[in-house]
């Protein structure tokens, strides 16, 4: 049950009047738009640098580009193309380029491409050491030639970058042994030089669902935590969390919820994970199981060993989808999309008591056209909604704390 909270939400427009119209002309998307410009982007991922600069990486026209803003998304620098030619970028619903910015201003990127018509992927990475002016040559994150997709990046306090992805290399050995191979493996690596090089990839877990985004963060310094859709006994694809003992040692997996979604297919609808400063794990996910259907939230106060009872999100008659959670110094926030038959809206709810109670959901943005997933990004205590829509282009909306 969602109860009244003390956290008020105000959605701020980027710019009023003529200035807003000008911004729409610069950043709005267009039908059949094949240029690498931001206005043509289908997937946009934000990150704040330590100096407050907003960085965006996006996919458009078969290329990946980066730009920065010094005024919270009102104006952007001239884009820098990370790719030198048009690529078959992974266009799956849960795929997007990833970005982290370290304390020295180094920018690490990763994204995946399709290598063939069977949707076998490859994760590529690069880094900028000059403040985004240029990027190093693209390299594969692992030398293995099997399929890798759904990469995730997280930045540790000391600047170490941790990367995880879904990898199908072990299906080759299973086939040679005449064994059945389901799903994919959760693989990982790390970089201690800002994303210039990565250690040899290692297996964390076999038998994960092969086509849903990962939720990745640090539970504590040196201890990555990842949420993923696991394949449990009987082909049930429910969510699990793994917290690493250190950067090279995977931990046990713990089931988030018994949704009993038995499916031999790809949901393409991954979860989200955020760990609060006090160590509480906040998770949100989608399921279509026998036990429950729709979007759900739960939290854990014992490093994901056990979770609270799932709390339903959104209106079932409006198809709630694409959830994202962020535990910030100002509170815990969740966003997701709903469709009422005419427009898609971003709904938000907030908690001031570490996930015990939540404010009534409210609409903070909407569009009558197609849109990217809603994301939350923080710059210190200030949290923003990051959302790309075809009709209105890129929007960075400040979420204000009101008494």
C-alpha positions in Angstrom: 0.0 0.0 0.0 1.4 3.4 -0.9 0.9 6.1 1.7 1.3 9.8 1.8 4.9 10.9 2.1 6.6 14.3 2.8 8.5 14.5 -0.5 6.9 16.8 -3.0 7.8 16.9 -6.6 8.0 19.8 -9.0 8.8 19.2 -12.6 10.7 22.1 -14.0 10.6 23.0 -17.7 14.0 23.4 -19.3 13.4 26.8 -20.7 10.2 29.0 -21.2 8.7 30.5 -24.2 10.8 31.3 -27.3 13.9 29.8 -25.6 12.2 26.5 -25.1 11.1 26.5 -28.8 14.7 27.1 -29.7 15.9 24.2 -27.6 13.3 21.9 -29.2 14.6 22.9 -32.6 18.1 22.0 -31.5 17.4 18.8 -29.6 14.1 17.4 -30.7 14.0 14.2 -32.6 12.5 13.8 -36.0 10.8 11.1 -38.1 13.2 9.0 -40.2 16.1 10.9 -38.6 19.4 9.2 -39.6 21.9 11.8 -38.4 24.2 11.2 -35.4 22.8 14.4 -33.8 21.1 14.4 -30.4 17.8 15.3 -31.9 17.9 11.9 -33.7 18.8 9.9 -30.6 16.8 6.8 -29.6 18.9 6.0 -26.5 20.4 8.7 -24.3 22.4 8.0 -21.1 23.5 10.8 -18.6 26.2 11.1 -16.1 27.4 14.0 -13.9 31.1 14.7 -13.6 32.7 15.7 -10.3 32.7 19.3 -11.3 28.9 19.3 -12.0 29.2 18.9 -15.8 26.4 16.9 -17.3 27.7 14.4 -19.9 25.4 12.6 -22.4 26.2 9.6 -24.6 23.7 8.6 -27.2 22.9 6.4 -30.2 21.8 7.9 -33.4 22.3 7.2 -37.1 24.3 4.1 -36.3 26.9 6.0 -34.4 27.7 6.8 -30.7 28.3 10.5 -29.7 29.0 12.4 -26.6 28.4 16.0 -25.5 28.4 18.0 -22.3 26.4 20.7 -20.6 27.5 23.3 -18.0 23.9 24.5 -17.4 21.9 21.3 -16.5 21.0 20.4 -20.1 19.9 23.8 -21.4 22.8 24.0 -23.8 25.3 21.4 -25.0 28.8 21.4 -26.4 29.5 20.4 -30.0 29.1 16.6 -30.1 32.1 14.4 -30.4 31.6 11.2 -32.4 33.0 8.2 -30.6 32.5 6.0 -33.6 34.2 6.6 -36.9 31.7 4.8 -39.1 28.1 3.5 -39.0 27.7 0.4 -36.8 25.0 -2.1 -36.3 24.4 -0.9 -32.8 22.4 -3.1 -30.4 18.9 -1.7 -30.8 17.3 -4.1 -28.3 14.8 -2.5 -25.9 17.1 -2.9 -22.9 20.3 -1.8 -24.8 21.9 1.6 -24.4 25.5 3.1 -24.3 27.0 3.4 -20.8 29.1 6.2 -19.4 31.0 6.9 -16.1 33.1 10.0 -15.3 35.8 9.8 -12.7 37.3 12.4 -10.3 40.0 13.3 -12.8 37.5 14.0 -15.5 38.3 10.8 -17.4 35.3 9.4 -19.3 34.8 5.7 -19.8 32.2 4.4 -22.3 30.9 1.0 -23.3 28.2 -0.2 -25.7 27.3 -3.2 -27.7 26.9 -4.0 -31.4 25.3 -6.8 -33.4 27.9 -8.9 -35.2 25.5 -11.0 -37.3 21.8 -11.6 -38.1 21.5 -14.0 -35.2 21.9 -11.1 -32.7 25.2 -12.2 -31.5 26.8 -9.2 -29.8 30.1 -7.6 -29.0 30.8 -5.1 -26.2 33.1 -2.3 -27.2 34.7 0.2 -24.9 36.7 3.4 -25.1 38.0 6.3 -22.9 38.6 10.0 -23.1 41.6 11.4 -21.2 41.2 15.0 -22.5 37.8 16.0 -21.1 35.7 14.5 -23.9 37.6 16.2 -26.8 38.6 12.9 -28.3 38.2 9.2 -27.6 40.6 6.3 -27.9 40.2 3.6 -30.5 37.3 1.2 -29.8 38.3 -2.2 -28.4 36.3 -5.3 -27.4 36.0 -5.7 -23.6 36.9 -9.4 -24.0 38.8 -11.3 -26.6 36.2 -14.0 -26.8 34.3 -14.2 -30.1 31.0 -15.5 -28.8 28.1 -13.2 -28.0 28.3 -10.4 -25.3 25.5 -8.0 -24.7 23.8 -5.8 -22.0 27.0 -4.4 -20.5 26.9 -2.3 -17.3 29.5 0.0 -15.8 29.9 1.2 -12.2 32.5 3.6 -10.7 34.1 2.8 -7.3 35.2 5.6 -4.9 38.8 5.1 -5.8 38.2 5.4 -9.5 38.1 1.7 -10.3 35.6 0.8 -13.1 33.7 -2.4 -12.7 32.0 -3.9 -15.8 29.5 -6.8 -16.1 27.6 -8.2 -19.1 25.8 -11.3 -20.3 28.0 -13.7 -22.3 27.3 -16.9 -24.2 30.8 -18.2 -24.6 30.1 -21.4 -22.6 27.4 -22.6 -25.0 30.2 -23.8 -27.3 31.5 -26.2 -24.6 28.0 -27.3 -23.8 27.2 -28.1 -27.4 30.5 -30.0 -27.8 29.5 -32.1 -24.8 26.0 -32.7 -26.1 24.5 -30.7 -23.2 21.6 -28.3 -23.2 22.6 -24.7 -22.7 20.0 -22.2 -21.4 20.4 -18.4 -21.2 23.8 -16.9 -20.7 26.6 -16.3 -18.2 27.1 -13.3 -16.1 30.7 -12.2 -16.8 32.7 -9.3 -15.2 36.0 -7.4 -15.3 37.5 -4.3 -13.9 39.8 -1.5 -14.8 42.2 0.4 -12.5 43.4 2.8 -15.1 40.2 4.7 -15.8 39.0 2.4 -18.5 42.1 2.3 -20.7 42.5 -1.4 -20.2 40.4 -4.1 -18.5 41.4 -7.3 -16.7 40.7 -10.7 -18.2 36.9 -11.5 -18.1 35.7 -13.9 -15.5 32.5 -15.9 -15.0 30.3 -14.9 -12.0 27.2 -17.0 -12.7 26.0 -19.4 -15.3 22.3 -19.7 -16.2 21.1 -16.1 -16.4 18.3 -14.8 -18.7 20.1 -13.7 -21.9 18.3 -10.5 -22.8 17.5 -8.2 -20.0 19.5 -5.2 -18.7 21.6 -5.6 -15.6 21.3 -3.3 -12.5 24.8 -2.5 -11.3 26.1 -0.4 -8.4 28.6 -0.5 -5.5 27.2 -1.7 -2.2 30.4 -0.5 -0.5 33.9 0.4 -1.6 35.3 -2.6 -3.5 32.1 -4.5 -3.4 30.0 -4.4 -6.6 26.3 -5.5 -6.5 24.4 -6.6 -9.5 20.7 -7.5 -10.0 19.7 -9.7 -13.0 17.0 -12.0 -14.2 18.2 -15.5 -13.2 17.0 -18.9 -14.6 15.9 -20.9 -11.6 14.8 -24.5 -11.5 12.0 -25.4 -13.9 12.8 -22.5 -16.3 11.5 -19.9 -13.9 13.0 -16.5 -14.8 12.9 -14.4 -11.6 15.3 -11.8 -10.3 18.4 -12.4 -8.1 21.0 -10.1 -6.5 24.7 -10.9 -6.2 27.1 -8.9 -4.0 30.8 -9.4 -4.7 33.2 -10.0 -1.8 35.7 -7.9 -3.7 36.3 -6.9 -7.3 37.4 -10.4 -8.3 35.2 -12.6 -6.1 31.5 -13.2 -6.9 29.2 -13.8 -3.9 26.2 -16.0 -3.5 23.0 -15.1 -5.3 19.8 -14.3 -3.4 16.4 -14.4 -4.9 14.4 -11.1 -4.8 11.0 -12.5 -5.1 9.2 -15.8 -6.0 7.2 -14.5 -9.0 7.1 -17.9 -10.7 7.6 -16.6 -14.2 8.2 -19.7 -16.2 9.0 -18.6 -19.7 11.4 -19.9 -22.4 11.7 -16.5 -24.1 13.3 -13.1 -23.7 11.3 -10.5 -21.7 13.7 -7.6 -22.7 12.6 -5.9 -19.5 15.3 -5.7 -16.9 15.5 -4.5 -13.3 17.1 -1.6 -11.4 19.1 -1.5 -8.3 20.3 1.3 -6.0 22.1 1.0 -2.6 21.6 3.8 -0.1 24.4 5.2 2.0 23.2 3.2 5.0 23.4 0.0 3.0 19.8 -0.6 2.2 19.3 -2.3 -1.2 16.4 -0.9 -3.2 15.2 -2.9 -6.2 12.4 -2.5 -8.8 11.5 -5.0 -11.5 8.9 -6.3 -14.0 7.4 -9.7 -14.0 4.6 -11.6 -15.7 4.7 -14.6 -13.4 2.0 -16.8 -11.9 2.4 -15.3 -8.5 2.3 -11.6 -9.6 2.3 -9.5 -12.7 3.5 -6.0 -13.3 6.0 -3.7 -11.7 7.2 -4.3 -8.1 9.5 -2.8 -5.5 11.3 -4.3 -2.5 14.2 -3.5 -0.2 16.7 -5.4 1.8 18.6 -4.4 5.0 20.8 -7.4 5.2 22.9 -7.1 2.0 20.2 -8.7 -0.2 19.9 -11.9 1.8 16.2 -11.3 2.3 13.8 -8.8 0.8 10.6 -7.1 1.9 7.3 -8.2 0.5 6.9 -7.0 -3.1 5.0 -3.7 -3.4 3.1 -3.2 -6.7 3.7 0.0 -8.7 1.5 1.8 -11.2 -1.9 1.2 -12.7 -2.2 -2.2 -14.2 -4.7 -0.9 -16.8 -1.9 1.5 -18.1 0.8 -1.1 -18.6 3.4 0.2 -16.2 6.9 -0.5 -17.5 10.6 0.5 -17.6 11.2 1.1 -13.8 14.2 2.8 -12.4 15.2 3.5 -8.7 17.7 5.8 -7.2 18.6 6.2 -3.5 19.8 9.8 -3.0 20.8 11.9 0.0 17.4 13.5 -0.3 15.4 10.2 -0.3 14.7 7.3 -2.5 12.9 7.9 -5.8 11.3 5.6 -8.4 10.1 6.3 -11.9 8.4 4.3 -14.6 6.3 4.7 -17.7 2.5 4.3 -18.2 0.3 4.6 -21.3 -3.3 5.8 -21.0 -4.2 5.1 -24.6 -3.2 8.6 -25.8 0.0 9.6 -24.1 2.9 8.0 -22.3 3.7 9.5 -18.9 6.5 9.2 -16.4 5.2 8.5 -13.0 7.2 9.1 -9.8 7.0 8.1 -6.2 9.3 8.9 -3.4 10.2 7.7 0.1 11.7 9.6 3.0 12.0 6.6 5.4 14.3 4.3 3.5 11.5 2.6 1.5 9.0 1.9 4.3 6.3 4.3 3.0 5.9 6.0 -0.4 4.2 9.2 -1.7 1.3 8.8 -4.0 2.5 8.5 -7.6 2.4 11.6 -9.8 3.0 12.5 -13.4 6.3 14.4 -13.9 6.5 14.3 -17.7 4.5 13.0 -20.7 4.6 12.7 -24.4 2.2 11.7 -27.2 5.0 10.0 -29.2 7.7 7.3 -28.7 10.2 7.7 -26.0 13.3 6.2 -24.3 13.3 4.7 -20.8 13.1 7.3 -18.0 16.3 7.5 -16.0 17.3 9.2 -12.7 20.6 10.9 -12.3 22.0 12.9 -9.3 24.4 15.8 -9.0 25.0 15.8 -5.3 21.7 16.2 -3.5 19.9 17.4 -6.7 18.1 14.6 -8.6 17.0 14.9 -12.2 14.7 13.0 -14.6 16.6 12.2 -17.8 14.2 11.4 -20.7 14.4 11.4 -24.5 11.2 11.7 -26.5 10.7 11.8 -30.2 8.3 14.8 -30.0 10.1 16.9 -27.5 13.7 15.8 -27.7 16.0 15.5 -24.7 14.7 16.7 -21.4 16.6 17.0 -18.0 14.0 17.8 -15.4 15.0 18.9 -11.9 13.1 17.2 -9.1 12.7 19.7 -6.2 12.4 18.8 -2.5 9.5 20.8 -1.0 8.6 20.9 2.7 
